[in-house]
Amino acid sequence: MAGAVRKSKNQNAAVNSPAAVQERKKLRRGIILLLSLAVVLLLAALLFHWLHRCWFEKNIRFTVREIAIESNGFWGTSAETKLALISKLNINIGKNNIFELDLKKMRLDLRSFANVADAQLEIKLPDQLHIAIEERIPRAVIGSSSFHRVADANGVIMDSRQCMKHSDLPSIIGLQTPQQEIKPGVMLRELHPAMALLMAMERFPVFKAEVIKIGRNNELVLTLKYLRHNRQLTYYVTMPAGDFPQQLTILSSVIEEALRQRNTMNVLNMSFEGKVVFSR
């Protein structure tokens, strides 16, 4: 028992020794210093945030006064369309601060529009927002013109009344996709062969497509003009999906040979491998 009492006394003496007391004081000072530093950093952050808002977000000098819209199509056609675009982006001229605008979100919003391929936004201090829009180019009318649907080279559907000006576009008919599903912003894979043909045809100025009917197995039935020596000859061509530049090269050569032979037949079928069959 006496040994246990002596051990307890020794322990108390060690705990209360000057060295132990000094260590505890150092620890307390360290904790207080860390807490003080954390408080100072927090206050500095709050002060910086407050000053930043005063100098930028809440500075009336940076209130949005002007929005410049640059577009190659519909969104740049009139003051009305520009105001409509500003409204869709929820920008309040004369109220919003230029530094409060979320440019990333606005760009995503613009790219969600059916007629917009891409967009860039830039702040020009002190009070101007510049919006540059690249619009989709209509390449074909879907169905009849009264349906008010056009498509770009990728098969993206647009409302013909809300896209860049277009005229004399070929029509694509025979789609299996229900009409109610042909909505602005939708990409129709069913259109891809026809659009690939139209894009390939741009390299052949002698051809001008008027109607493309989508048949079975992606077979295309064309009504087209062959432009030759100030004449426009109409041909009806059945063409399988495939290497369209090569097929157009063959078609041009076959028509030229037929004209030299005074062959007036204008119905051609290219579905037979290696052959082009004429009929009336």
Salt bridges, closest charged atoms under 4 A:
GLU57 OE1 - HIS52 ND1 2.90
GLU70 OE1 - HIS130 NE2 3.42
GLU100 OE2 - LYS58 NZ 3.94
ASP109 OD2 - LYS105 NZ 2.96
ASP118 OD1 - ARG107 NH2 2.91
ASP118 OD1 - ARG111 NE 3.66
ASP152 OD2 - ARG136 NH1 3.11
ASP159 OD1 - ARG161 NE 3.04
ASP168 OD2 - LYS208 NZ 3.09
GLU202 OE2 - ARG139 NH1 2.82
GLU256 OE2 - ARG228 NE 2.97
GLU257 OE1 - ARG260 NH2 2.78
